[in-house]
Amino acid sequence: MGWGRAYFALQACAGALWWITVFTIPAVRHATLGGLDPWLVAAADVPLFVVGSAIAATGNRVAALITTTWTGVVTLGLAVYATVTTLAGWGAVLMIAATAASVLASLLVWRGRIPTEWLLVGPFRSREADADASPARNVLATAMQIVVFWGVCLGIIPLVIAAAEQRWRLELDVPPAVSILGVALFVAASALGLWSAAAMSTLGGGTPLPIATARRLVVRGPYRFVRNPMAIAGIAQGVAVGMMLSSWLVVVYALAGSLVWNHAIRPHEERDLEQRFGDDFRTYRAAVRCWWPGRHPVPASIAPRMPSR
């Protein structure tokens, strides 16, 4: 059985079990449905979610599409309901997770794989930086990227998530020391991110973003210790923001982002680097780990040619 079909089989079982607990355990009903009439919701959800998932598990594409669409509609409805009433917050969170998983499973059922190349649009579309751009211009472009991405990904989105967490009454009691540790982690991660960005923009002839990617393979600064220091910095910053806001959902958001980057973005990025830099990148990749920094930095001469194209 394929992974998509297996997920829908699991979702059918989980959905059936959830409805059993809804009708037998008041605490579950209140946490996931709030004041909604369970009989009314079940009348639509059991055939479209539970039965639909079971049919999708057989490989039926139409059932997968209908179930995924219904899951998204329920998620939106529960999110609005939880925001307005402050009830059913756990139901909204569980359905958000179910929607994301259902979309991925549907893609597997329909296409046999997850088309991660669909993510390579906008700032993630790979294109070399302008060959005539000066180092100062690349530094300025990098600074602008940092302002936008940090402002959106580490500012606006976490604040919205934290606000929803509080509104949906999902916040946890967190010791004040966690926030202090979050500040320290954010400062350290930001320093790593800025160091990486500076190395990329001044030595790579481009910016950290794929849309104006570096024209030279950079084996300097933090890139001598680990291949993706900016990704590590960004994930650590996201976790730190969650700690500073005392929001476990923001921490989950940061970790989910790391999975998307590692499994959807990174393979395309490394394939592009291998195509452009050939043996130099393959040698570098073999010597330097992706996530865990080595104890000793590799020599910058490990990729000696570092062609400019």
SERO-4910 file (N, C-alpha, C, O; in steps of 0.05 Angstrom, whole numbers):
BEGIN
 pado doro    nc1    nc2    nc3   cac1   cac2   cac3    cc1    cc2    cc3    oc1    oc2    oc3
  Met    A     17    -24      0      0      0      0     18     25      0     37     27     15
  Gly    A     11     44    -17     26     69    -18     22     85      7      3     81     22
  Trp    A     40    105     10     39    121     34     13    138     36      1    141     57
  Gly    A      4    148     13    -21    163     12    -45    147     21    -61    156     37
  Arg    A    -47    123     10    -69    105     17    -67     97     46    -88     95     60
  Ala    A    -43     92     55    -39     84     83    -48    106    102    -60    101    123
  Tyr    A    -42    131     94    -50    153    112    -81    155    113    -92    158    135
  Phe    A    -94    152     90   -123    154     91   -135    132    107   -156    135    120
  Ala    A   -123    108    106   -133     86    123   -130     93    152   -148     88    168
  Leu    A   -107    104    159   -102    113    187   -122    135    195   -133    135    217
  Gln    A   -127    154    176   -145    176    182   -174    165    186   -188    175    203
  Ala    A   -182    146    171   -208    134    174   -211    122    202   -232    125    215
  Cys    A   -191    107    210   -192     94    237   -192    116    259   -207    114    278
  Ala    A   -174    136    256   -173    157    276   -198    172    277   -208    180    299
  Gly    A   -211    178    254   -236    193    254   -258    177    268   -274    188    283
  Ala    A   -259    151    262   -280    135    275   -276    134    305   -295    136    320
  Leu    A   -251    131    314   -245    130    342   -252    157    355   -262    158    378
  Trp    A   -246    179    341   -252    205    352   -282    209    356   -290    219    377
  Trp    A   -298    200    337   -327    203    340   -338    186    363   -357    194    376
  Ile    A   -326    163    367   -334    146    389   -329    161    416   -346    161    433
  Thr    A   -305    173    418   -298    188    443   -315    213    446   -322    221    468
  Val    A   -322    226    423   -339    249    425   -366    243    438   -376    258    454
  Phe    A   -377    220    431   -403    212    442   -402    198    469   -422    194    482
  Thr    A   -378    191    478   -375    177    503   -360    192    525   -363    186    548
  Ile    A   -343    211    516   -327    226    536   -333    256    533   -324    268    513
  Pro    A   -348    268    551   -356    296    549   -332    315    546   -334    335    532
  Ala    A   -310    309    560   -286    327    558   -276    329    530   -268    350    521
  Val    A   -275    306    516   -266    306    488   -285    322    470   -277    338    453
  Arg    A   -311    318    475   -331    333    459   -328    363    463   -329    378    444
  His    A   -324    371    488   -322    400    494   -296    411    482   -296    433    471
  Ala    A   -274    396    484   -248    406    475   -246    409    445   -232    426    434
  Thr    A   -260    391    431   -258    390    401   -282    402    386   -279    411    363
  Leu    A   -305    402    399   -329    413    385   -341    437    400   -359    450    389
  Gly    A   -333    441    424   -345    463    439   -374    459    444   -383    439    454
  Gly    A   -390    479    436   -419    478    439   -434    468    414   -458    469    413
  Leu    A   -419    459    394   -432    450    370   -447    424    375   -439    407    391
  Asp    A   -469    420    361   -486    396    364   -470    373    351   -467    373    326
  Pro    A   -461    353    366   -446    331    354   -461    315    334   -450    305    314
  Trp    A   -487    311    338   -503    296    319   -505    310    292   -504    297    271
  Leu    A   -508    336    293   -509    351    268   -483    350    252   -482    347    228
  Val    A   -461    354    267   -434    353    254   -428    325    244   -418    322    222
  Ala    A   -435    305    260   -430    277    252   -445    269    227   -435    253    211
  Ala    A   -469    280    223   -485    273    200   -470    279    174   -473    264    154
  Ala    A   -453    299    174   -438    306    150   -409    295    151   -398    286    131
  Asp    A   -398    295    175   -369    288    178   -364    258    175   -344    250    164
  Val    A   -382    242    186   -377    213    185   -376    203    156   -358    188    149
  Pro    A   -396    210    139   -393    201    111   -371    214     95   -358    201     79
  Leu    A   -367    240     99   -347    254     83   -319    251     93   -300    252     77
  Phe    A   -315    248    119   -288    246    130   -280    217    136   -260    207    126
  Val    A   -296    204    152   -290    176    160   -293    157    137   -274    143    129
  Val    A   -317    156    126   -322    137    103   -306    146     79   -295    129     65
  Gly    A   -305    172     74   -289    182     51   -260    174     53   -248    167     33
  Ser    A   -249    176     77   -221    168     80   -217    138     76   -197    130     64
  Ala    A   -237    122     84   -235     93     80   -235     87     51   -221     69     41
  Ile    A   -252    101     36   -254     96      7   -228    105     -7   -218     92    -25
  Ala    A   -218    128      2   -193    139     -9   -170    120     -4   -151    119    -20
  Ala    A   -171    105     18   -150     86     24   -148     63      3   -128     49      2
  Thr    A   -169     60    -12   -168     40    -34   -155     50    -59   -151     36    -78
  Gly    A   -148     76    -58   -136     89    -82   -155    105    -98   -148    114   -120
  Asn    A   -180    108    -89   -200    123   -104   -193    153   -103   -194    165    -82
  Arg    A   -187    164   -126   -178    192   -128   -200    212   -121   -195    232   -107
  Val    A   -224    206   -131   -247    224   -126   -252    226    -96   -257    247    -85
  Ala    A   -252    203    -82   -256    203    -53   -235    218    -39   -240    233    -20
  Ala    A   -210    215    -48   -188    230    -35   -192    260    -38   -187    275    -19
  Leu    A   -201    269    -62   -206    297    -67   -229    308    -50   -227    329    -38
  Ile    A   -251    293    -49   -274    301    -34   -267    302     -4   -274    322     10
  Thr    A   -254    282      6   -247    281     35   -228    304     42   -231    317     63
  Thr    A   -208    309     25   -189    331     31   -203    358     30   -198    375     47
  Thr    A   -221    362     11   -236    387      9   -253    391     34   -254    413     45
  Trp    A   -267    370     42   -284    371     65   -268    377     90   -276    393    107
  Thr    A   -245    365     92   -227    369    116   -219    398    117   -219    410    139
  Gly    A   -213    411     94   -206    439     94   -229    456    102   -225    476    116
  Val    A   -253    450     93   -277    466    100   -282    464    130   -288    485    143
  Val    A   -280    440    141   -284    437    170   -263    452    186   -269    465    206
  Thr    A   -238    451    176   -216    466    190   -222    495    191   -219    508    212
  Leu    A   -230    507    168   -236    535    167   -259    542    185   -259    562    200
  Gly    A   -280    525    184   -303    530    201   -296    529    231   -305    546    247
  Leu    A   -281    509    239   -274    506    267   -255    529    276   -257    538    299
  Ala    A   -237    537    258   -219    559    266   -235    585    270   -229    599    290
  Val    A   -254    590    254   -271    614    257   -288    611    283   -290    630    299
  Tyr    A   -300    588    287   -316    583    310   -299    586    336   -308    598    355
  Ala    A   -275    574    336   -258    576    360   -250    605    365   -247    613    388
  Thr    A   -245    620    344   -236    648    347   -259    665    359   -254    682    375
  Val    A   -283    660    349   -306    676    358   -314    668    386   -321    686    403
  Thr    A   -315    642    392   -326    633    418   -305    626    439   -312    624    462
  Thr    A   -280    623    431   -258    613    448   -262    584    456   -249    574    474
  Leu    A   -279    569    441   -284    541    446   -273    524    423   -268    535    402
  Ala    A   -270    498    428   -262    479    407   -234    485    395   -229    478    372
  Gly    A   -216    497    411   -190    502    401   -174    478    393   -160    477    373
  Trp    A   -177    456    409   -162    432    402   -173    419    377   -158    407    361
  Gly    A   -199    422    372   -210    412    347   -198    427    323   -192    414    303
  Ala    A   -195    453    326   -184    469    304   -155    460    298   -148    457    275
  Val    A   -139    457    319   -111    449    315   -109    421    303    -93    417    284
  Leu    A   -125    402    312   -125    375    301   -133    375    272   -122    360    256
  Met    A   -152    392    265   -162    393    237   -142    407    219   -140    400    195
  Ile    A   -127    426    230   -106    438    214    -85    417    206    -77    416    183
  Ala    A    -78    401    226    -58    380    220    -70    360    201    -56    350    183
  Ala    A    -96    353    204   -108    334    186   -110    344    158   -107    329    138
  Thr    A   -115    370    155   -117    382    128    -90    381    114    -88    373     91
  Ala    A    -69    388    128    -42    388    116    -34    359    108    -24    355     86
  Ala    A    -40    340    125    -33    312    119    -50    302     96    -41    286     79
  Ser    A    -76    310     95    -94    300     74    -85    311     47    -87    297     27
  Val    A    -76    336     46    -67    347     21    -43    331     10    -42    325    -13
  Leu    A    -24    326     28     -1    310     19     -9    282     11      1    272     -9
  Ala    A    -27    269     26    -36    242     19    -51    243     -8    -48    224    -24
  Ser    A    -67    263    -13    -82    265    -38    -63    268    -62    -67    256    -83
  Leu    A    -42    283    -58    -22    286    -79     -9    259    -86     -4    253   -109
  Leu    A     -4    244    -65      8    217    -69    -11    199    -83     -3    183   -101
  Val    A    -37    200    -77    -57    184    -90    -61    192   -119    -63    175   -137
  Trp    A    -61    218   -124    -66    228   -151    -41    226   -169    -43    218   -192
  Arg    A    -18    233   -158      6    235   -174     28    215   -168     47    211   -184
  Gly    A     25    201   -146     45    181   -138     69    193   -124     87    178   -116
  Arg    A     70    219   -122     91    233   -108     82    261   -100     60    270   -109
  Ile    A     98    274    -84     92    302    -76    108    320    -94    133    320    -92
  Pro    A     95    336   -111    110    353   -129    122    378   -115    111    400   -117
  Thr    A    144    373   -102    157    395    -87    166    418   -105    171    440    -95
  Glu    A    169    413   -131    178    434   -149    157    456   -150    164    479   -159
  Trp    A    133    451   -142    112    472   -142    119    494   -122    109    516   -125
  Leu    A    136    488   -103    144    508    -83    165    528    -94    169    549    -83
  Leu    A    177    520   -117    199    536   -127    189    559   -144    194    561   -168
  Val    A    174    577   -131    163    600   -145    171    625   -128    180    623   -105
  Gly    A    168    648   -140    174    673   -126    203    674   -117    221    669   -133
  Pro    A    207    680    -91    235    681    -81    250    655    -80    274    654    -76
  Phe    A    235    633    -84    248    606    -83    255    596   -111    264    573   -113
  Arg    A    250    611   -131    257    604   -159    287    609   -163    296    631   -159
  Ser    A    301    588   -170    330    590   -172    338    606   -196    330    600   -219
  Arg    A    355    626   -192    367    642   -213    391    656   -202    391    667   -180
  Glu    A    413    655   -217    438    667   -208    435    697   -207    420    710   -222
  Ala    A    450    709   -188    450    738   -185    463    751   -209    477    739   -225
  Asp    A    456    776   -212    468    792   -235    498    792   -233    510    799   -212
  Ala    A    511    784   -255    540    783   -255    553    811   -251    576    812   -243
  Asp    A    538    832   -258    549    859   -256    544    872   -229    553    894   -224
  Ala    A    529    857   -211    523    869   -185    548    871   -168    564    853   -167
  Ser    A    551    894   -155    574    899   -138    570    885   -111    547    879   -104
  Pro    A    591    880    -95    588    869    -69    569    886    -51    553    876    -36
  Ala    A    571    913    -54    554    930    -39    524    926    -46    507    926    -28
  Arg    A    519    922    -71    491    917    -80    481    890    -69    458    889    -61
  Asn    A    498    870    -69    490    844    -58    485    846    -28    466    833    -18
  Val    A    502    861    -14    498    864     14    472    878     20    457    871     38
  Leu    A    465    899      4    440    914      8    416    896      2    397    896     17
  Ala    A    418    880    -19    396    862    -26    392    841     -4    370    835      3
  Thr    A    414    831      7    413    812     29    400    824     53    384    811     67
  Ala    A    407    849     60    396    863     83    366    866     80    351    862     99
  Met    A    357    873     55    328    876     50    314    849     53    292    848     64
  Gln    A    327    828     44    315    801     47    311    794     76    291    784     85
  Ile    A    332    800     92    331    794    120    308    809    134    293    798    150
  Val    A    305    835    128    284    851    140    257    839    133    240    837    151
  Val    A    252    832    108    226    822    100    221    794    112    200    790    124
  Phe    A    240    776    110    235    749    119    234    748    150    218    734    161
  Trp    A    252    762    163    250    762    192    225    775    201    212    765    220
  Gly    A    217    797    188    193    810    196    168    793    193    150    794    210
  Val    A    166    778    171    143    762    165    144    735    180    126    728    195
  Cys    A    166    721    176    168    693    187    174    692    217    166    673    230
  Leu    A    187    712    227    194    712    256    179    734    271    182    736    296
  Gly    A    163    749    257    148    770    271    118    767    267    104    759    286
  Ile    A    108    773    243     79    773    239     66    745    243     47    743    257
  Ile    A     77    725    229     65    698    231     65    687    260     45    678    269
  Pro    A     88    688    274     87    679    302     68    694    320     55    682    337
  Leu    A     65    720    316     46    736    332     18    727    326      2    725    345
  Val    A     11    721    301    -16    712    295    -21    685    307    -42    680    318
  Ile    A     -1    667    305     -4    640    317     -7    642    347    -24    628    359
  Ala    A     10    658    360      8    661    389    -19    673    398    -30    665    418
  Ala    A    -29    692    382    -55    704    388    -77    683    386    -95    682    403
  Ala    A    -76    666    365    -96    645    362    -94    625    384   -114    615    394
  Glu    A    -69    618    393    -65    600    415    -79    610    440    -92    594    454
  Gln    A    -76    635    446    -88    647    469   -119    648    466   -134    642    485
  Arg    A   -128    656    443   -156    659    438   -170    632    439   -193    630    449
  Trp    A   -156    611    430   -167    584    430   -163    570    457   -170    546    460
  Arg    A   -151    584    476   -146    573    503   -128    548    503   -134    528    516
  Leu    A   -107    550    487    -88    527    485    -62    533    498    -43    517    497
  Glu    A    -59    557    511    -33    564    522    -26    546    546    -44    537    560
  Leu    A      0    542    549     10    526    571     25    544    591     35    565    584
  Asp    A     25    536    616     40    551    636     70    545    632     79    523    635
  Val    A     85    566    625    113    564    619    129    580    640    123    603    645
  Pro    A    150    568    652    166    583    671    179    607    658    186    606    634
  Pro    A    182    630    672    195    654    661    222    649    650    231    663    632
  Ala    A    236    629    661    264    623    651    264    615    622    283    619    608
  Val    A    241    604    612    240    595    584    242    619    566    255    618    545
  Ser    A    228    641    573    229    665    557    258    677    556    267    687    536
  Ile    A    271    676    579    299    686    581    317    670    563    334    681    549
  Leu    A    314    643    564    330    626    547    324    631    518    341    629    501
  Gly    A    298    637    512    290    643    485    305    668    474    313    668    451
  Val    A    307    688    491    322    712    483    351    706    476    362    714    456
  Ala    A    364    690    494    392    683    489    395    666    464    414    671    449
  Leu    A    376    647    459    378    631    435    373    648    410    386    644    390
  Phe    A    355    668    412    349    685    389    374    702    382    380    705    358
  Val    A    387    712    402    411    728    397    433    712    383    445    720    364
  Ala    A    437    688    394    458    670    383    451    662    355    468    662    337
  Ala    A    426    654    350    418    645    323    419    668    303    426    664    280
  Ser    A    411    692    312    412    715    294    440    722    287    446    729    264
  Ala    A    459    719    305    487    724    299    497    704    278    511    712    260
  Leu    A    489    679    281    497    659    261    484    666    234    498    663    213
  Gly    A    459    674    234    446    680    209    459    704    195    463    704    171
  Leu    A    466    725    210    479    748    199    507    742    188    515    751    167
  Trp    A    521    725    203    548    717    195    546    702    168    562    706    150
  Ser    A    527    684    167    523    668    142    516    686    119    526    683     97
  Ala    A    497    704    124    488    722    102    511    740     93    513    746     69
  Ala    A    527    749    111    550    766    104    570    751     86    580    761     67
  Ala    A    575    726     94    594    709     78    583    704     50    597    706     31
  Met    A    557    699     49    545    693     23    544    717      5    550    715    -19
  Ser    A    538    741     15    535    764     -1    562    777     -9    564    788    -31
  Thr    A    582    775      8    608    787      2    627    769    -13    643    778    -29
  Leu    A    624    742     -9    642    723    -22    629    707    -44    643    697    -62
  Gly    A    603    705    -43    589    688    -63    580    702    -88    571    689   -107
  Gly    A    582    728    -88    572    743   -112    543    742   -115    533    742   -138
  Gly    A    527    740    -94    498    739    -95    486    742    -68    498    755    -50
  Thr    A    462    732    -65    447    734    -40    439    706    -30    442    687    -45
  Pro    A    430    704     -5    421    678      5    396    667     -9    392    642     -9
  Leu    A    380    684    -21    355    674    -34    361    662    -61    378    671    -76
  Pro    A    346    640    -68    350    627    -94    345    646   -117    357    643   -139
  Ile    A    327    666   -114    321    683   -136    344    700   -145    345    710   -168
  Ala    A    364    704   -128    389    718   -135    412    703   -122    427    714   -106
  Thr    A    414    677   -128    432    660   -113    461    666   -119    468    678   -140
  Ala    A    478    658   -101    507    664   -103    518    651   -128    510    629   -136
  Arg    A    537    665   -141    549    655   -166    575    640   -161    586    628   -179
  Arg    A    584    640   -136    608    625   -128    602    607   -104    586    615    -87
  Leu    A    614    584   -104    610    566    -81    626    577    -57    650    581    -58
  Val    A    611    582    -36    623    594    -12    632    572      8    615    557     18
  Val    A    657    571     14    668    553     34    684    571     53    709    567     56
  Arg    A    671    589     66    683    607     84    665    611    108    641    603    107
  Gly    A    675    623    129    659    629    152    644    605    163    657    584    165
  Pro    A    618    607    169    604    584    181    601    561    161    596    538    170
  Tyr    A    604    566    135    601    545    115    624    525    116    623    504    103
  Arg    A    645    531    131    666    512    135    659    491    156    672    470    158
  Phe    A    639    496    172    631    478    194    606    462    187    603    439    194
  Val    A    587    474    172    562    462    166    551    473    140    556    496    133
  Arg    A    537    456    124    529    465     97    506    485     97    504    502     79
  Asn    A    489    485    117    466    502    117    463    518    142    443    515    157
  Pro    A    482    535    148    481    551    173    457    570    174    446    575    196
  Met    A    449    581    151    426    599    152    400    585    158    383    596    172
  Ala    A    397    561    148    373    545    155    373    538    185    352    540    198
  Ile    A    396    530    195    397    524    223    391    549    240    376    547    260
  Ala    A    401    572    231    396    596    246    366    603    245    355    611    265
  Gly    A    354    600    222    325    607    219    308    589    236    289    599    249
  Ile    A    313    563    237    298    545    253    301    552    283    282    552    298
  Ala    A    326    556    291    332    563    319    318    590    326    308    592    348
  Gln    A    318    609    308    304    634    313    274    630    318    263    641    336
  Gly    A    262    613    300    234    607    303    227    594    330    208    602    343
  Val    A    244    575    338    240    562    364    243    583    386    228    583    406
  Ala    A    263    600    383    269    621    404    245    640    406    237    647    428
  Val    A    233    648    384    210    665    385    187    652    399    173    664    415
  Gly    A    183    626    394    163    611    408    168    611    438    149    613    454
  Met    A    193    607    446    200    608    475    195    636    486    185    638    509
  Met    A    202    656    471    199    684    481    169    691    484    162    705    503
  Leu    A    152    680    467    123    685    468    109    665    486     85    666    489
  Ser    A    124    645    496    112    623    512     91    609    496     70    602    507
  Ser    A     96    605    471     77    592    453     88    566    442    107    566    426
  Trp    A     75    544    449     84    518    439     76    515    410     89    500    395
  Leu    A     55    529    401     47    527    373     67    541    355     71    532    332
  Val    A     79    562    364    100    575    348    124    557    346    137    556    325
  Val    A    131    542    367    153    523    365    146    501    345    163    494    329
  Val    A    121    492    345    113    472    325    115    483    297    124    469    279
  Tyr    A    107    508    294    109    522    268    138    522    258    143    518    234
  Ala    A    156    528    276    185    530    268    195    502    260    209    499    241
  Leu    A    188    482    276    197    455    270    184    444    244    197    430    229
  Ala    A    159    451    239    146    443    215    160    456    191    163    444    170
  Gly    A    168    481    194    182    495    173    209    481    167    217    480    144
  Ser    A    222    470    187    247    456    183    243    431    166    259    424    149
  Leu    A    220    417    170    214    393    154    209    401    125    218    387    107
  Val    A    194    422    121    188    431     94    214    438     80    219    430     57
  Trp    A    231    453     94    257    461     81    274    437     75    285    435     53
  Asn    A    276    419     94    295    396     91    286    377     69    302    367     54
  His    A    259    372     68    249    351     50    239    362     23    237    347      4
  Ala    A    232    388     22    221    399     -2    239    419    -17    241    419    -41
  Ile    A    252    436     -1    268    457    -14    297    448    -17    309    452    -39
  Arg    A    309    437      4    338    430      3    346    412    -20    366    417    -33
  Pro    A    330    391    -26    339    373    -48    341    389    -75    360    383    -90
  His    A    323    407    -80    325    423   -105    348    442   -104    362    446   -124
  Glu    A    353    453    -81    375    472    -78    402    457    -82    420    468    -96
  Glu    A    405    434    -70    430    420    -73    433    408   -102    456    406   -112
  Arg    A    411    402   -115    413    393   -142    423    416   -160    439    411   -179
  Asp    A    413    440   -155    422    463   -170    452    469   -165    467    475   -184
  Leu    A    461    466   -140    489    471   -134    507    450   -148    528    457   -158
  Glu    A    497    425   -149    513    404   -161    515    409   -192    536    404   -204
  Gln    A    493    418   -203    494    424   -232    512    447   -239    526    447   -259
  Arg    A    513    467   -221    529    491   -227    558    488   -219    576    499   -233
  Phe    A    564    473   -198    591    472   -188    604    444   -190    628    441   -184
  Gly    A    589    424   -198    600    398   -203    615    385   -181    606    383   -158
  Asp    A    640    377   -187    657    363   -168    664    379   -144    667    368   -122
  Asp    A    665    406   -147    671    423   -124    650    420   -103    656    416    -79
  Phe    A    625    421   -111    603    418    -91    602    389    -81    597    386    -57
  Arg    A    605    369    -98    605    342    -88    626    337    -68    622    322    -48
  Thr    A    650    348    -72    671    345    -52    664    359    -26    668    348     -4
  Tyr    A    653    383    -28    645    398     -5    622    383     10    623    381     35
  Arg    A    603    373     -4    580    359      8    590    334     23    579    327     45
  Ala    A    609    320     12    619    296     25    635    302     50    637    285     68
  Ala    A    646    326     52    664    333     75    649    347     97    658    347    120
  Val    A    627    361     91    613    378    110    585    368    114    570    365     94
  Arg    A    576    364    139    549    354    144    528    376    139    534    400    140
  Cys    A    504    367    135    482    386    129    472    401    154    469    425    153
  Trp    A    467    386    175    454    397    199    473    400    223    471    420    238
  Trp    A    490    381    227    506    380    252    534    391    246    549    378    230
  Pro    A    542    413    258    569    424    252    591    405    260    590    391    281
  Gly    A    612    404    244    635    388    250    652    401    272    651    425    275
  Arg    A    668    385    285    685    396    307    707    413    296    716    432    309
  His    A    716    407    272    738    422    259    729    432    232    717    417    217
  Pro    A    734    457    226    726    468    200    742    456    178    766    451    180
  Val    A    729    452    155    744    442    132    759    465    120    751    488    122
  Pro    A    782    460    106    797    482     93    781    493     70    767    479     56
  Ala    A    783    519     67    769    533     45    777    522     18    763    524     -1
  Ser    A    801    511     17    812    501     -9    799    474    -17    807    463    -37
  Ile    A    780    465     -1    768    439     -8    753    441    -35    750    421    -49
  Ala    A    744    465    -42    732    469    -68    747    491    -82    738    514    -84
  Pro    A    771    486    -92    789    507   -100    781    523   -124    787    547   -126
  Arg    A    767    511   -143    762    526   -167    741    548   -164    744    570   -174
  Met    A    719    541   -149    698    560   -142    692    578   -166    696    603   -165
  Pro    A    682    567   -189    679    583   -213    659    605   -211    639    602   -197
  Ser    A    663    627   -225    644    648   -227    631    647   -254    645    647   -274
  Arg    A    604    646   -254    591    642   -280    569    662   -283    555    662   -303
***
